[in-house]
Amino acid sequence: MLWYTENAIRALRPKFLLQENVRALVNKINVDDFKEWQKVCQDCGYTNYWTIMNAKDFGVPQNRERVFMLSVRNDLNLPTYRFPKPFRLDKAIVDILEEDVNESYFLKPESVLKFFEANEKPEDAGIHYLVTDHKLSDVEIANVRGAEKS
C-alpha cells in the first residue's frame, strides 16, 4: 500500500505526512525498503524526520514500539522538527481497565477453539481452556495454576 501513496503525494502535495509503522520496519530485513521510501519522499520535495517511540514513554501503560516519520514539504521553510521527549509513566494498566466489561467483548468458546485448531495444538502450548458458569476468584485461579505445575 505504501508505494501506491507516492502518486497521491505527488498529486496532492500535502504540507505534512505523518507515518507510523511497526518497529520491524527498521530491522536489517526491512531497513533498505524504509530508506528507499525516505528517498521517494525526498524526491517529492520533503524533508524526513523519523524516530522510534514507545507508548510507555508517553503516558500509555503499554510496551509498544513504533516507527514514526514526519515528512515536511521543503517550500514551507519550517525549522527543524524535534520529536517530543519521553516522560515518566504514572499509570499502570490496572488504573485504566474497566471493572465491568460487557460480555460482547469476550471471545466465544468456539472461536477460541477454532483459533487453536488453526494455529497450534493447545496441549503443546500449555494452554487449558475451561468453561465455567461463574467468574473464577483469584484463589480459584491460583489453585488451577498450582495444579498445572504438579
N, CA and C of each residue as an Amber inpcrd file, in Angstrom:
protein
   450
   0.8250000  -1.2040000   0.0000000   0.0000000   0.0000000   0.0000000
   0.8630000   1.2590000   0.0000000   1.9450000   1.2190000   0.7370000
   2.7870000   2.4070000   0.8780000   3.2360000   2.9520000  -0.4780000
   3.6450000   2.0540000  -1.3600000   4.1950000   2.5120000  -2.6320000
   3.1380000   3.1810000  -3.5100000   1.8740000   2.8570000  -3.3130000
   0.8080000   3.4980000  -4.0780000   0.5430000   4.9280000  -3.6010000
   0.9800000   5.2400000  -2.4040000   0.7280000   6.5930000  -1.8950000
   1.6150000   7.6360000  -2.5690000   2.6860000   7.1950000  -3.2160000
   3.5520000   8.1590000  -3.9090000   2.7610000   8.9910000  -4.9050000
   1.8650000   8.3490000  -5.6570000   1.0540000   9.0870000  -6.6350000
   0.1940000  10.1410000  -5.9510000  -0.3880000   9.7860000  -4.8220000
  -1.2240000  10.7410000  -4.0810000  -0.3850000  11.9050000  -3.5620000
   0.8010000  11.6060000  -3.0710000   1.6860000  12.6590000  -2.5580000
   2.0580000  13.6210000  -3.6840000   2.4180000  13.0750000  -4.8330000
   2.7960000  13.9380000  -5.9730000   1.6060000  14.7720000  -6.4640000
   0.4220000  14.1960000  -6.4360000  -0.7570000  14.9100000  -6.9390000
  -1.2810000  15.9390000  -5.9370000  -1.3270000  15.5720000  -4.6550000
  -1.9520000  16.4320000  -3.6450000  -0.9760000  17.3850000  -2.9540000
   0.3030000  17.0120000  -2.9300000   1.3400000  17.8360000  -2.2910000
   0.9530000  18.3180000  -0.8860000   0.5980000  17.3920000   0.0190000
   0.2410000  17.8330000   1.3740000   1.4250000  18.5110000   2.0520000
   1.1190000  19.4040000   2.9830000   2.1850000  20.1000000   3.7080000
   2.9940000  19.1250000   4.5530000   2.2980000  18.1700000   5.1560000
   2.9390000  17.2160000   6.0660000   2.4590000  15.8050000   5.7670000
   3.3320000  14.8470000   6.0160000   2.9680000  13.4310000   6.0000000
   3.3890000  12.8740000   7.3470000   2.4640000  12.2980000   8.0660000
   2.7980000  11.6430000   9.3270000   2.5450000  10.1570000   9.1320000
   3.6010000   9.3900000   9.2860000   3.5120000   7.9560000   9.0430000
   3.9450000   7.1880000  10.2850000   3.2790000   6.0910000  10.5460000
   3.5650000   5.2360000  11.7060000   3.6180000   3.8080000  11.2160000
   4.5780000   3.0480000  11.7540000   4.7000000   1.6610000  11.3310000
   5.2940000   0.8430000  12.4660000   5.3600000  -0.4560000  12.2740000
   5.9010000  -1.3600000  13.2920000   7.4080000  -1.1690000  13.4410000
   7.9280000  -1.5360000  14.6000000   9.3560000  -1.4060000  14.9040000
  10.2200000  -2.1740000  13.8990000   9.7050000  -3.2770000  13.3940000
  10.4620000  -4.1100000  12.4570000  10.7560000  -3.3950000  11.1320000
  10.1480000  -2.2600000  10.9010000  10.4130000  -1.5010000   9.6790000
  11.8870000  -1.1460000   9.5570000  12.5690000  -0.9710000  10.6860000
  13.9690000  -0.5510000  10.6440000  14.9370000  -1.6760000  11.0160000
  14.4390000  -2.9260000  11.0060000  15.3810000  -4.0230000  11.2450000
  16.1490000  -4.2960000   9.9470000  17.1730000  -5.1370000  10.0120000
  18.0520000  -5.3010000   8.8450000  17.3350000  -5.9060000   7.6330000
  16.2280000  -6.5800000   7.8410000  15.4840000  -7.1470000   6.7120000
  14.7190000  -6.0610000   5.9560000  14.1790000  -5.0830000   6.6730000
  13.2870000  -4.0830000   6.0630000  13.8980000  -2.6990000   5.8890000
  15.0330000  -2.4310000   6.5160000  15.5490000  -1.0640000   6.5430000
  15.8540000  -0.5120000   5.1460000  16.2590000  -1.3660000   4.2130000
  16.5330000  -0.8620000   2.8590000  15.2660000  -0.3330000   2.1950000
  14.1420000  -1.0130000   2.4140000  12.8690000  -0.5160000   1.8840000
  12.4930000   0.8130000   2.5400000  12.7400000   0.9070000   3.8420000
  12.4390000   2.1580000   4.5510000  13.2960000   3.2980000   3.9940000
  14.5640000   3.0320000   3.7680000  15.4520000   4.0580000   3.1870000
  14.9940000   4.4450000   1.7840000  14.5450000   3.4590000   1.0240000
  14.0310000   3.7430000  -0.3230000  12.7920000   4.6340000  -0.2370000
  11.9170000   4.3630000   0.7460000  10.7220000   5.1990000   0.9060000
  11.1020000   6.6280000   1.3010000  12.0850000   6.7630000   2.1660000
  12.5540000   8.0980000   2.5350000  13.0500000   8.8550000   1.3010000
  13.7540000   8.1450000   0.4240000  14.2700000   8.7580000  -0.8060000
  13.1130000   9.1950000  -1.7070000  12.0700000   8.3890000  -1.7920000
  10.8840000   8.7650000  -2.5760000  10.3140000  10.0770000  -2.0360000
  10.1780000  10.1640000  -0.7150000   9.6420000  11.3910000  -0.1060000
  10.5580000  12.5880000  -0.3750000  11.8600000  12.3760000  -0.2900000
  12.8090000  13.4590000  -0.5850000  12.6650000  13.9100000  -2.0400000
  12.5530000  12.9330000  -2.9450000  12.4030000  13.2590000  -4.3720000
  11.0970000  14.0010000  -4.6520000  10.1100000  13.8220000  -3.7760000
   8.8300000  14.5420000  -3.9110000   8.8890000  15.9300000  -3.2730000
  10.0380000  16.2820000  -2.6840000  10.2040000  17.6160000  -2.1220000
   9.9640000  17.7150000  -0.6240000  10.2640000  16.6650000   0.1130000
  10.0360000  16.6380000   1.5590000  11.3330000  16.3820000   2.3240000
  11.3790000  16.9150000   3.5220000  12.4400000  16.5840000   4.4720000
  11.8290000  15.6290000   5.4840000  12.5370000  14.5370000   5.7430000
  12.0350000  13.4920000   6.6300000  12.7010000  13.5400000   7.9940000
  11.8980000  13.3180000   9.0090000  12.3740000  13.1590000  10.3830000
  11.7460000  11.8770000  10.9110000  12.5610000  10.9720000  11.4300000
  11.9820000   9.7420000  11.9440000  12.6380000   9.3520000  13.2570000
  11.8790000   8.5700000  14.0300000  12.3660000   8.0690000  15.3090000
  11.5620000   6.8350000  15.7020000  12.0710000   6.1370000  16.7030000
  11.3290000   5.0260000  17.3020000  10.7930000   5.5400000  18.6320000
   9.4950000   5.3840000  18.8350000   8.8690000   5.8200000  20.0770000
   8.1400000   4.6340000  20.6990000   8.1100000   4.6200000  22.0290000
   7.4150000   3.5590000  22.7550000   6.2600000   4.1960000  23.5140000
   5.0800000   3.6260000  23.3760000   3.8880000   4.1810000  24.0290000
   4.1050000   4.3790000  25.5210000   4.8400000   3.4740000  26.1670000
   5.0500000   3.5760000  27.6190000   5.8340000   4.8260000  28.0050000
   6.5480000   5.4170000  27.0500000   7.3210000   6.6310000  27.3210000
   6.5100000   7.9030000  27.1150000   5.2240000   7.7240000  26.7960000
   4.3730000   8.8820000  26.5160000   3.0100000   8.7590000  27.1790000
   2.9890000   8.1390000  28.3590000   1.7980000   8.1190000  29.1810000
   0.8290000   6.9820000  28.9430000   1.1650000   6.0300000  28.0860000
   0.2730000   4.9010000  27.8090000   0.8630000   3.6480000  28.4570000
   0.1260000   2.9910000  29.3420000   0.6730000   1.8000000  30.0150000
   0.6890000   0.5770000  29.1030000   1.5050000   0.6700000  28.0620000
   1.6410000  -0.4150000  27.1000000   3.0360000  -0.3290000  26.4960000
   3.7290000  -1.4580000  26.4240000   5.0450000  -1.5090000  25.7980000
   4.8340000  -1.7280000  24.3100000   4.8460000  -0.6450000  23.5390000
   4.5230000  -0.7190000  22.1100000   5.4470000   0.2150000  21.3390000
   6.4980000  -0.3660000  20.7710000   7.4350000   0.4250000  19.9850000
   6.9170000   0.5810000  18.5560000   7.0010000   1.8060000  18.0590000
   6.5700000   2.1050000  16.6980000   7.5710000   3.0740000  16.0650000
   7.6620000   3.0090000  14.7580000   8.4760000   3.9470000  13.9940000
   7.5540000   5.0580000  13.5140000   7.9510000   6.2850000  13.7730000
   7.2030000   7.4530000  13.2980000   8.0850000   8.2420000  12.3500000
   7.5070000   8.6550000  11.2300000   8.2300000   9.5220000  10.3050000
   7.3320000  10.6990000   9.9460000   7.8730000  11.8820000  10.1480000
   7.1960000  13.1080000   9.7390000   7.9580000  13.6530000   8.5450000
   7.2310000  13.8660000   7.4600000   7.8230000  14.4650000   6.2710000
   7.1950000  15.8350000   6.0820000   8.0600000  16.8520000   5.9500000
   7.6120000  18.2410000   5.8530000   7.9940000  18.7700000   4.4750000
   7.0180000  19.3620000   3.7920000   7.2840000  19.9010000   2.4520000
   8.3360000  21.0070000   2.5520000   9.3480000  20.9210000   1.7080000
  10.5030000  21.8180000   1.7900000  10.1510000  23.2900000   1.5970000
   9.1770000  23.6030000   0.7350000   8.8820000  25.0030000   0.4330000
   8.2370000  25.7390000   1.6060000   7.9040000  25.0320000   2.6780000
   7.3200000  25.6920000   3.8560000   8.3900000  26.4010000   4.6850000
   9.6510000  26.0270000   4.4720000  10.7850000  26.6450000   5.1760000
  10.5920000  26.6700000   6.6870000  10.1570000  25.5530000   7.2380000
   9.9440000  25.4500000   8.6840000  11.2370000  25.0510000   9.3810000
  11.3550000  25.3810000  10.6660000  12.5500000  24.9600000  11.3960000
  12.6100000  23.4400000  11.5230000  13.7700000  22.9410000  11.8730000
  13.9750000  21.5040000  12.0600000  12.9900000  20.9690000  13.0940000
  12.3410000  19.8610000  12.7700000  11.3710000  19.2620000  13.6870000
  12.0950000  18.4650000  14.7560000  11.5880000  18.5330000  15.9690000
  12.0950000  17.7340000  17.0860000  10.9400000  16.9120000  17.6430000
  11.1430000  15.6040000  17.7420000  10.1130000  14.7440000  18.3350000
  10.0130000  15.0330000  19.8270000   8.8320000  14.8160000  20.4180000
   8.6780000  15.0770000  21.8580000   9.5990000  14.1770000  22.6820000
   9.9800000  14.6840000  23.8240000  10.8330000  13.9190000  24.7300000
   9.9600000  12.9950000  25.5780000  10.4500000  11.7860000  25.8490000
   9.6950000  10.8580000  26.7020000   9.4940000  11.4310000  28.1000000
   8.4430000  10.9750000  28.7650000   8.2150000  11.3750000  30.1520000
   7.8140000  10.1540000  30.9610000   7.9130000  10.2860000  32.2540000
   7.6720000   9.1770000  33.1700000   6.2190000   8.7110000  33.1240000
   6.0550000   7.4200000  33.0700000   4.7280000   6.8060000  33.0830000
   4.2050000   6.7960000  34.5140000   3.0130000   7.3530000  34.7190000
   2.4730000   7.4090000  36.0840000   1.2280000   6.5470000  36.2570000
   0.9350000   5.7130000  35.2560000  -0.2280000   4.8290000  35.3410000
   0.1920000   3.4030000  35.0030000  -0.5270000   2.4730000  35.5800000
  -0.3680000   1.0630000  35.2340000  -1.6470000   0.6240000  34.5320000
  -1.5940000  -0.5000000  33.8840000  -2.7620000  -0.9860000  33.1510000
  -3.9810000  -1.1160000  34.0710000  -3.7430000  -1.4880000  35.3180000
  -4.8440000  -1.6570000  36.2730000  -5.5790000  -0.3200000  36.5140000
  -4.8910000   0.7960000  36.3050000  -5.5040000   2.1080000  36.5180000
  -6.5230000   2.4740000  35.4420000  -6.4620000   1.8180000  34.2920000
  -7.3580000   2.2150000  33.2060000  -8.3490000   1.1280000  32.7900000
  -8.1560000  -0.0870000  33.2740000  -9.0890000  -1.1530000  32.9140000
 -10.4460000  -0.9450000  33.5740000 -11.4900000  -1.2700000  32.8490000
 -12.8380000  -1.1810000  33.3990000 -13.1090000  -2.4180000  34.2420000
 -13.8550000  -2.2370000  35.3200000 -14.1740000  -3.3760000  36.1820000
 -15.2560000  -4.2570000  35.5800000 -16.2690000  -3.6460000  35.0060000
 -17.3630000  -4.4000000  34.3890000 -17.2740000  -4.2400000  32.8780000
 -17.0510000  -5.3500000  32.2080000 -16.9120000  -5.3370000  30.7560000
 -18.0670000  -6.1190000  30.1460000 -18.7190000  -5.5230000  29.1790000
 -19.8350000  -6.1620000  28.5020000 -19.3680000  -7.4680000  27.8720000
 -20.1640000  -8.5150000  28.0150000 -19.7870000  -9.8380000  27.5090000
 -19.6230000  -9.8750000  25.9970000 -20.1470000  -8.8880000  25.2900000
 -19.9950000  -8.8670000  23.8340000 -18.5260000  -8.6960000  23.4330000
 -17.6730000  -8.2650000  24.3680000 -16.2550000  -8.1020000  24.0840000
 -15.4560000  -9.3750000  24.3350000 -16.0760000 -10.4050000  24.8880000
 -15.3900000 -11.6620000  25.1740000 -15.4450000 -12.5680000  23.9480000
 -14.3920000 -13.3490000  23.7660000 -14.3880000 -14.3320000  22.6880000
 -15.3150000 -15.4820000  23.0450000 -16.0270000 -15.9720000  22.0560000
 -16.8830000 -17.1380000  22.2610000 -15.9860000 -18.3780000  22.3200000
 -16.3460000 -19.3610000  23.1690000 -15.5220000 -20.5690000  23.2930000
 -15.2180000 -21.2300000  21.9450000 -16.2080000 -21.2910000  21.0560000
 -15.9640000 -21.9470000  19.7700000 -14.9600000 -21.1710000  18.9140000
 -14.9170000 -19.8420000  19.0610000 -13.9350000 -19.0400000  18.3210000
 -12.5240000 -19.3180000  18.8280000 -12.3880000 -19.4510000  20.1340000
 -11.0800000 -19.7470000  20.7240000 -10.6010000 -21.1140000  20.2470000
 -11.4830000 -22.0890000  20.2810000 -11.1070000 -23.4350000  19.8540000
 -10.7410000 -23.4690000  18.3690000 -11.4920000 -22.7620000  17.5280000
 -11.1580000 -22.7050000  16.1000000  -9.7910000 -22.0740000  15.8870000
  -9.4900000 -21.0370000  16.6700000  -8.1750000 -20.3970000  16.5700000
  -7.0760000 -21.3930000  16.8940000  -7.2500000 -22.1230000  18.0100000
  -6.2430000 -23.1080000  18.3960000  -6.0990000 -24.1980000  17.3490000
  -7.2040000 -24.6610000  16.8160000  -7.1590000 -25.7200000  15.8030000
  -6.4020000 -25.2550000  14.5660000  -6.5760000 -24.0000000  14.2090000
  -5.9350000 -23.4680000  13.0150000  -4.4740000 -23.1040000  13.2400000
  -4.0990000 -22.7980000  14.4750000  -2.7670000 -22.2490000  14.7180000
  -1.8250000 -23.1310000  15.5240000  -2.3310000 -23.8760000  16.4470000
  -1.4640000 -24.7140000  17.2680000  -2.3050000 -25.6840000  18.0710000
  -1.6460000 -26.6800000  18.6010000  -2.3350000 -27.6270000  19.4680000
  -2.2860000 -27.0750000  20.8890000  -3.4410000 -26.8760000  21.5340000
  -3.4480000 -26.3110000  22.8880000  -2.5380000 -27.0650000  23.8590000
  -2.4830000 -28.3930000  23.7370000  -1.6580000 -29.1490000  24.6860000
  -0.1710000 -28.8530000  24.4930000   0.2480000 -28.5070000  23.2640000
   1.6440000 -28.1650000  23.0120000   2.0030000 -26.8050000  23.6000000
   1.0390000 -25.9040000  23.6470000   1.3000000 -24.5540000  24.1390000
   1.0850000 -24.4360000  25.6430000   0.6300000 -25.5090000  26.2900000
   0.3570000 -25.4320000  27.7240000  -0.8740000 -24.5960000  28.0280000
  -1.7790000 -24.4920000  27.0720000  -2.9860000 -23.6840000  27.2480000
  -4.1330000 -24.6150000  27.6300000  -4.8760000 -24.2350000  28.6340000
  -6.0190000 -25.0280000  29.0710000  -7.2590000 -24.1620000  28.9630000
  -8.2640000 -24.6740000  28.3160000  -9.4900000 -23.9270000  28.1230000
 -10.5350000 -24.4900000  29.0660000 -11.1610000 -23.6200000  29.8390000
 -12.1070000 -24.0470000  30.8520000 -13.4130000 -23.2680000  30.6900000
 -14.5240000 -23.9560000  30.5780000 -15.8310000 -23.3030000  30.5030000
 -16.4270000 -23.3260000  31.9040000 -16.8830000 -22.1810000  32.3660000
 -17.4510000 -22.0870000  33.7010000 -18.6490000 -21.1570000  33.6800000
 -19.5460000 -21.3480000  34.6060000 -20.7400000 -20.5030000  34.6840000
 -20.5140000 -19.2700000  35.5540000 -19.3600000 -19.1990000  36.1840000
 -19.1040000 -18.0510000  37.0540000 -17.6730000 -17.5770000  36.8750000
 -17.4290000 -16.3570000  37.3350000 -16.0770000 -15.8230000  37.2840000
 -15.2450000 -16.5150000  38.3500000 -14.0370000 -16.8860000  37.9790000
 -13.1420000 -17.5190000  38.9420000 -12.5460000 -16.4680000  39.8680000
 -12.4380000 -16.8070000  41.1240000 -11.7860000 -15.9070000  42.0730000
 -10.2820000 -16.0480000  41.9050000  -9.5260000 -15.1240000  42.4840000
  -8.0680000 -15.1940000  42.4370000  -7.5630000 -16.4930000  43.0610000
  -8.2190000 -16.9280000  44.1190000  -7.8220000 -18.1680000  44.7920000
  -8.0490000 -19.3650000  43.8680000  -9.2180000 -19.3960000  43.1910000
  -9.5020000 -20.4960000  42.2670000  -8.4980000 -20.5250000  41.1120000
  -8.1670000 -19.3550000  40.6020000  -7.1790000 -19.2850000  39.5150000
  -5.8310000 -19.7890000  40.0000000  -5.4220000 -19.3740000  41.1830000
  -4.1500000 -19.8300000  41.7530000  -4.1530000 -21.3490000  41.9270000
  -5.2840000 -21.9160000  42.3540000  -5.3760000 -23.3690000  42.5250000
  -5.2390000 -24.0830000  41.1920000  -5.8570000 -23.5520000  40.1450000
  -5.7410000 -24.1660000  38.8170000  -4.2880000 -24.1010000  38.3460000
  -3.6590000 -22.9530000  38.5300000  -2.2520000 -22.7970000  38.1040000
  -1.3450000 -23.7230000  38.9110000  -1.6400000 -23.8660000  40.2110000
  -0.8450000 -24.7610000  41.0520000  -0.9810000 -26.2020000  40.6140000
  -2.1810000 -26.6010000  40.2120000  -2.4260000 -27.9770000  39.7540000
  -1.7010000 -28.2380000  38.4400000  -1.5840000 -27.2000000  37.5700000
  -0.9000000 -27.3570000  36.2870000   0.5860000 -27.6540000  36.4880000
   1.1820000 -27.0550000  37.5290000   2.6210000 -27.2020000  37.7620000
   2.9630000 -28.5710000  38.3480000   1.9860000 -29.2410000  39.0040000
   2.2950000 -30.5270000  39.6340000   2.2630000 -31.6560000  38.6480000
